[in-house]
Amino acid sequence: MKVMDYVLGLLQKKSTIDDSVDLDTFDYMENGYVDSLGVIQFVFDMEEEFGIAFTDEELASSSFRIVGELVKLIEKKLEEKE
């Protein structure tokens, strides 16, 4: 499964992200797809699915809230794991 597909699947549990949205700059928290409580489950699901762990610095980074940046971070962690 592609990282982007999995992340989008998690984000779209409540409502669909329009196809016209630029995912490289889309802030999923600002747009209401994940709230401050939901982010814990969101992070847990990704860590479980991909067998990775995010650092506190990564979680605190503003780029963690951007779909495209988050996907790049996960892909980088998967490469480092191999």
N, C-alpha and C positions, 0 to 999 in steps of 0.2 A: 504494500500500500504506500502510495506517495505521501510524504509529510504534509503537503498542502491539502490534499484530500482529507486526511485525518483531522487536521486542525479546523478546516471548514466544517466538517461533520460535527465536531464538538460545538463550534460557535453557532451553528444553525439548528440546534436542538429546539430553541424557542421560536425563532423566525428566520426566514431565508434572507441571505445577503444578496442584493440585486446584482445581476451580471455586469452592470455598468460600473460598479465600484472598482476603483484601483486598489487591489489588495496590497500592493507594495507600500501604500501610504495609509491604509485603513486602520484607524484606532478602534479596536473592538470594545474597549471599555468606555471610551467617550461616546460611542454610538449605542451603548446599552446592551451589547451582546453578552457581556460578563460583568457582574457587579463585584463589589469589594469582597463579598462573602463567597460568591461563585468562583472567584479566581483561585481559591485554594483547591477546589475540586478540579477545576480546569488544569491547573499545574500538575496535580496528582495523576490525572488521567494521562497526560502527555508523558510524564516520567515513567509511568507503568507501561504504557504502550511501546515506548522506544527504549526502555531500559537505561535511562539517563537520569541525571540529577542537575537541577539548576542551582547556581550559587545565589546567595543573598544579593550580590551585586547585580547579577543578571536579572533577578526578579524586580529589583528596584529601578532598573534602567527604563527610561521612557521608551526606548526602542522595543522593549518586551511587549508593549501594548500594541505594536504595529504588526499586522499579520505577516507581511513580507519579511520583516526583520526577525520575527519569531521563527518562521520557517527556516530562514538561513541559519539561525543559531542552532536549531535542532539538527539540521543537516551537518553542520560543522561538528557538533557533539557526536553524531553517528560516525563520521569519518574518523574522529580521534579514537573512537571505541574499537575500530577494526584492527 
